Amino acid sequence: MSAASWDPEQYLRFGDERLRPALDLLAQVYLERPRLVIDLGCGAGNITAILKRRFAAAEVVGIDGSGAMLDKARVAALDCRFVQADMGAWQPERPPDLIYSNAALHWLPEHNGLFPRLMGLLSPGGVLAVQMPAMHGEPMRRLQSKIATEGPWADVLRGVASAPDVLPAGDYWDMLRPHAARLEMWETIYLHALQGEDAVMQWATGSSLRPFLDALPAEMRVPFQRAYADAVRPHYPRRPDGTTLLPFRRLFMIAGR
């Protein structure tokens, strides 16, 4: 996904729901006094600011490919430093003690090379802490590709895809274990209680639906969103009180050198 495609306002529309897994990941980071903390895929910087509060004595640096997100981040975390860079090719100035990445690395391909490389960038005793959505088998994600092949936008969207599927948890264990003195992994399904009309479509518009919307001419974007909303609505019905429940599976890993 191109860096310019991120809309910080839309992404943060469900900021509270997106924050909880980030805090759950951070709660399991056992480091006490890291000197250099990297927020890889920092987005709008709301988590970067939390990292700085947790590790007040550390230099905290946010890395992201989106200039729009980094503009927000520099306001959200005034005492942190931010660098615009390709996450997949990023190299630190010196070995960090913590590479923290919340809901970002699933956008990158070739995890078999990426994750061992990130481990190799850490200082001795350093930690890689990662959380990624694992929703590729769910209607919210599957129906995006289906709708893309139907309707007047099919030719425009040929070859367009959202984030690659994450690998089975065991694959990440196998690729990290040879590089890690300590390794913990777990999955959590969050039951997000969303408000508003077509809430799942609105959620996806801030993240996984972006590559499709970016590829469409302006006049096709709203009809595409409506078609997607119609397709997902039966899978995520609005409850009598107006709430839409979105079960959301996430994969977590803490790997220490």
RODO-2510 file (C-alpha; in nm, 4 decimals, decimal comma):
residues 257
     n   res          X          Y          Z
     1     m     0,0000     0,0000     0,0000
     2     s     0,1364     0,3390    -0,0919
     3     a     0,2264     0,5762     0,1856
     4     a     0,0004     0,8493     0,0485
     5     s    -0,3096     0,6293     0,0813
     6     w    -0,3396     0,6607     0,4586
     7     d    -0,6137     0,8908     0,5902
     8     p    -0,5282     0,9611     0,9558
     9     e    -0,8756     1,0916     1,0419
    10     q    -1,0511     0,7835     0,9049
    11     y    -0,8008     0,5480     1,0686
    12     l    -0,8462     0,7137     1,4083
    13     r    -1,2264     0,7078     1,3826
    14     f    -1,2111     0,3842     1,5829
    15     g    -0,9051     0,4895     1,7790
    16     d    -1,0156     0,3388     2,1104
    17     e    -1,0715    -0,0034     1,9559
    18     r    -0,7385     0,0068     1,7721
    19     l    -0,5586     0,1193     2,0893
    20     r    -0,6459    -0,1778     2,3092
    21     p    -0,4310    -0,4421     2,1325
    22     a    -0,1410    -0,1949     2,1218
    23     l    -0,1592    -0,1596     2,4992
    24     d    -0,1935    -0,5362     2,5442
    25     l     0,1263    -0,5840     2,3440
    26     l     0,3119    -0,3166     2,5379
    27     a     0,2043    -0,4680     2,8704
    28     q     0,4035    -0,7822     2,7888
    29     v     0,7288    -0,6011     2,7008
    30     y     0,9520    -0,6875     2,9952
    31     l     1,2298    -0,4339     2,9332
    32     e     1,2787    -0,1795     3,2114
    33     r     1,5360     0,0722     3,0852
    34     p     1,5773     0,0585     2,7066
    35     r     1,7906     0,3342     2,5624
    36     l     1,6512     0,3343     2,2072
    37     v     1,2904     0,2402     2,1284
    38     i     1,1630     0,2159     1,7701
    39     d     0,7924     0,2361     1,6863
    40     l     0,7971     0,0669     1,3456
    41     g     0,4897     0,1666     1,1487
    42     c     0,4041     0,4373     1,4007
    43     g     0,1143     0,5838     1,2041
    44     a    -0,0379     0,8893     1,3712
    45     g     0,1948     0,8652     1,6717
    46     n    -0,0615     0,7972     1,9432
    47     i     0,1200     0,4770     2,0424
    48     t     0,4612     0,6452     2,0077
    49     a     0,3552     0,8927     2,2741
    50     i     0,2535     0,6048     2,5021
    51     l     0,5896     0,4359     2,4458
    52     k     0,7617     0,7578     2,5530
    53     r     0,5535     0,7741     2,8699
    54     r     0,6375     0,4105     2,9488
    55     f     1,0090     0,4536     2,8739
    56     a     1,0640     0,8173     2,9681
    57     a     1,4453     0,7993     2,9698
    58     a     1,4658     0,6372     2,6265
    59     e     1,5012     0,7970     2,2868
    60     v     1,1791     0,7010     2,1088
    61     v     1,1746     0,7125     1,7282
    62     g     0,8692     0,6567     1,5089
    63     i     0,9156     0,5134     1,1585
    64     d     0,6431     0,5296     0,8945
    65     g     0,6070     0,5601     0,5197
    66     s     0,3142     0,8021     0,5271
    67     g     0,3869     1,1717     0,5382
    68     a     0,0249     1,2447     0,6347
    69     m     0,0466     1,0102     0,9311
    70     l     0,3810     1,1562     1,0408
    71     d     0,2380     1,5089     1,0317
    72     k    -0,0144     1,3910     1,2917
    73     a     0,2524     1,2020     1,4845
    74     r     0,4792     1,5027     1,5275
    75     v     0,1909     1,6841     1,6991
    76     a     0,0827     1,3838     1,9078
    77     a     0,4310     1,3065     2,0446
    78     l     0,6338     1,6267     2,0675
    79     d     0,9167     1,4659     2,2616
    80     c     0,9742     1,1869     2,0086
    81     r     1,1580     1,1847     1,6774
    82     f     0,9981     1,0696     1,3528
    83     v     1,1494     0,9435     1,0290
    84     q     0,9729     0,8780     0,7004
    85     a     1,1046     0,5524     0,5576
    86     d     1,0051     0,2295     0,3876
    87     m     0,9429    -0,0089     0,6781
    88     g     1,0706    -0,3057     0,4841
    89     a     1,4055    -0,1454     0,4017
    90     w     1,4535     0,0631     0,7172
    91     q     1,7906     0,0435     0,8928
    92     p     1,8502     0,1923     1,2404
    93     e     2,1311     0,4369     1,3090
    94     r     2,2366     0,2124     1,5980
    95     p     2,0990    -0,1127     1,7410
    96     p     1,7682    -0,0483     1,9193
    97     d     1,6756    -0,2122     2,2469
    98     l     1,3093    -0,2418     2,1464
    99     i     1,1472    -0,2644     1,8051
   100     y     0,7743    -0,2308     1,8696
   101     s     0,5315    -0,2705     1,5801
   102     n     0,1554    -0,2530     1,6214
   103     a    -0,0699    -0,3435     1,3267
   104     a     0,1865    -0,2598     1,0595
   105     l     0,4085    -0,5500     0,9516
   106     h     0,1231    -0,7453     0,7902
   107     w     0,1397    -0,4904     0,5056
   108     l     0,4921    -0,6082     0,4186
   109     p     0,5708    -0,9199     0,2107
   110     e     0,8303    -1,1936     0,2630
   111     h     0,8010    -1,2344     0,6385
   112     n     1,0429    -1,5278     0,6290
   113     g     1,3195    -1,2785     0,5622
   114     l     1,1739    -0,9748     0,7378
   115     f     1,1342    -1,1110     1,0899
   116     p     1,4815    -1,2659     1,1245
   117     r     1,6273    -0,9435     0,9806
   118     l     1,4501    -0,7346     1,2447
   119     m     1,5813    -0,9656     1,5162
   120     g     1,9317    -0,9128     1,3822
   121     l     1,8986    -0,5352     1,4151
   122     l     1,8421    -0,5498     1,7925
   123     s     2,1021    -0,4793     2,0570
   124     p     2,2051    -0,7753     2,2775
   125     g     1,9105    -0,8447     2,5080
   126     g     1,6809    -0,6416     2,2847
   127     v     1,3166    -0,7232     2,2148
   128     l     1,1004    -0,7424     1,9033
   129     a     0,7331    -0,6873     1,9951
   130     v     0,4784    -0,7329     1,7143
   131     q     0,1015    -0,7352     1,6809
   132     m    -0,0695    -0,8064     1,3483
   133     p    -0,4330    -0,8537     1,2469
   134     a    -0,5083    -1,2113     1,1429
   135     m    -0,8347    -1,1473     0,9600
   136     h    -0,7572    -1,2769     0,6111
   137     g    -1,0049    -1,5666     0,6434
   138     e    -1,2925    -1,3551     0,7743
   139     p    -1,5820    -1,2026     0,5731
   140     m    -1,4582    -0,8496     0,6385
   141     r    -1,1431    -0,9254     0,4386
   142     r    -1,2574    -1,1991     0,1982
   143     l    -1,5448    -0,9935     0,0613
   144     q    -1,3161    -0,7062    -0,0342
   145     s    -1,1509    -0,9128    -0,3056
   146     k    -1,4850    -1,0613    -0,4129
   147     i    -1,6503    -0,7212    -0,4568
   148     a    -1,3418    -0,5983    -0,6424
   149     t    -1,3990    -0,8587    -0,9155
   150     e    -1,7642    -0,7628    -0,9613
   151     g    -1,9330    -0,4526    -1,0949
   152     p    -1,8114    -0,1709    -1,3197
   153     w    -1,4780    -0,1390    -1,1349
   154     a    -1,3571    -0,4942    -1,2064
   155     d    -1,1153    -0,3935    -1,4830
   156     v    -0,9757    -0,1026    -1,2809
   157     l    -0,9156    -0,3236    -0,9759
   158     r    -0,7629    -0,6186    -1,1592
   159     g    -0,4478    -0,7110    -0,9669
   160     v    -0,5239    -0,4831    -0,6697
   161     a    -0,5119    -0,6504    -0,3284
   162     s    -0,5113    -0,5585     0,0374
   163     a    -0,2443    -0,6643     0,2879
   164     p    -0,0941    -1,0103     0,2320
   165     d    -0,2264    -1,2926     0,4469
   166     v    -0,0303    -1,3386     0,7674
   167     l     0,1314    -1,6797     0,8083
   168     p     0,0171    -1,9472     1,0532
   169     a     0,1414    -1,8777     1,4041
   170     g     0,3674    -2,1825     1,3953
   171     d     0,5565    -2,0425     1,0976
   172     y     0,6493    -1,7317     1,2948
   173     w     0,7601    -1,9504     1,5847
   174     d     0,9862    -2,1512     1,3537
   175     m     1,1421    -1,8436     1,1909
   176     l     1,2005    -1,6571     1,5195
   177     r     1,3027    -1,9389     1,7528
   178     p     1,6592    -1,9799     1,6169
   179     h     1,7220    -1,6080     1,6791
   180     a     1,5439    -1,5682     2,0139
   181     a     1,6553    -1,6518     2,3669
   182     r     1,2989    -1,5860     2,4797
   183     l     0,9849    -1,6180     2,2681
   184     e     0,6190    -1,5732     2,3548
   185     m     0,3246    -1,5833     2,1131
   186     w    -0,0494    -1,5638     2,1548
   187     e    -0,3716    -1,4833     1,9704
   188     t    -0,6647    -1,2775     2,0938
   189     i    -1,0081    -1,2254     1,9413
   190     y    -1,1402    -0,8809     2,0322
   191     l    -1,5131    -0,8274     2,0113
   192     h    -1,5199    -0,4654     1,8997
   193     a    -1,8515    -0,2909     1,9669
   194     l    -1,8774    -0,0403     1,6815
   195     q    -2,1256     0,2438     1,6510
   196     g    -2,2686     0,4132     1,3446
   197     e    -2,4159     0,3172     1,0105
   198     d    -2,2246     0,0497     0,8167
   199     a    -1,9585     0,0471     1,0865
   200     v    -1,7581    -0,2438     0,9425
   201     m    -1,7279    -0,0657     0,6084
   202     q    -1,6164     0,2477     0,7907
   203     w    -1,3592     0,0468     0,9890
   204     a    -1,2203    -0,1147     0,6739
   205     t    -1,2109     0,2195     0,4921
   206     g    -0,9477     0,3300     0,7423
   207     s    -0,7255     0,0275     0,6817
   208     s    -0,7658    -0,2826     0,4656
   209     l    -1,0028    -0,1278     0,2078
   210     r    -0,7607     0,1557     0,1265
   211     p    -0,5727    -0,0114    -0,1638
   212     f    -0,9005    -0,0666    -0,3516
   213     l    -1,0293     0,2859    -0,2889
   214     d    -0,6961     0,4389    -0,3894
   215     a    -0,7020     0,2577    -0,7230
   216     l    -1,0530     0,3732    -0,8139
   217     p    -1,1475     0,6975    -0,9871
   218     a    -1,3371     0,9309    -0,7556
   219     e    -1,6783     0,8575    -0,9067
   220     m    -1,6477     0,4836    -0,8317
   221     r    -1,5362     0,5022    -0,4684
   222     v    -1,8731     0,5576    -0,3024
   223     p    -2,0522     0,2926    -0,5140
   224     f    -1,7740     0,0467    -0,4315
   225     q    -1,8055     0,1238    -0,0600
   226     r    -2,1828     0,0768    -0,0801
   227     a    -2,1448    -0,2592    -0,2543
   228     y    -1,8959    -0,3725     0,0083
   229     a    -2,1200    -0,2486     0,2910
   230     d    -2,4138    -0,4430     0,1448
   231     a    -2,1996    -0,7582     0,1228
   232     v    -2,0647    -0,7500     0,4791
   233     r    -2,3836    -0,6334     0,6508
   234     p    -2,5405    -0,9827     0,6850
   235     h    -2,2194    -1,1135     0,8451
   236     y    -2,2022    -0,8273     1,0959
   237     p    -2,5638    -0,7294     1,1662
   238     r    -2,6471    -0,4237     1,3675
   239     r    -2,7817    -0,5210     1,7092
   240     p    -3,1139    -0,3912     1,8469
   241     d    -2,9276    -0,1232     2,0458
   242     g    -2,7508     0,0014     1,7296
   243     t    -2,4166    -0,1666     1,8010
   244     t    -2,2283    -0,3684     1,5383
   245     l    -2,0078    -0,6419     1,6837
   246     l    -1,6852    -0,7065     1,4932
   247     p    -1,4870    -1,0127     1,6089
   248     f    -1,1258    -0,9293     1,5297
   249     r    -0,8414    -1,1812     1,5620
   250     r    -0,4885    -1,0553     1,6282
   251     l    -0,1545    -1,2359     1,6509
   252     f     0,1029    -1,1220     1,9086
   253     m     0,4700    -1,2080     1,9525
   254     i     0,7462    -1,1023     2,1924
   255     a     1,0925    -1,2201     2,0864
   256     g     1,3989    -1,1361     2,2963
   257     r     1,7620    -1,1821     2,1963
***
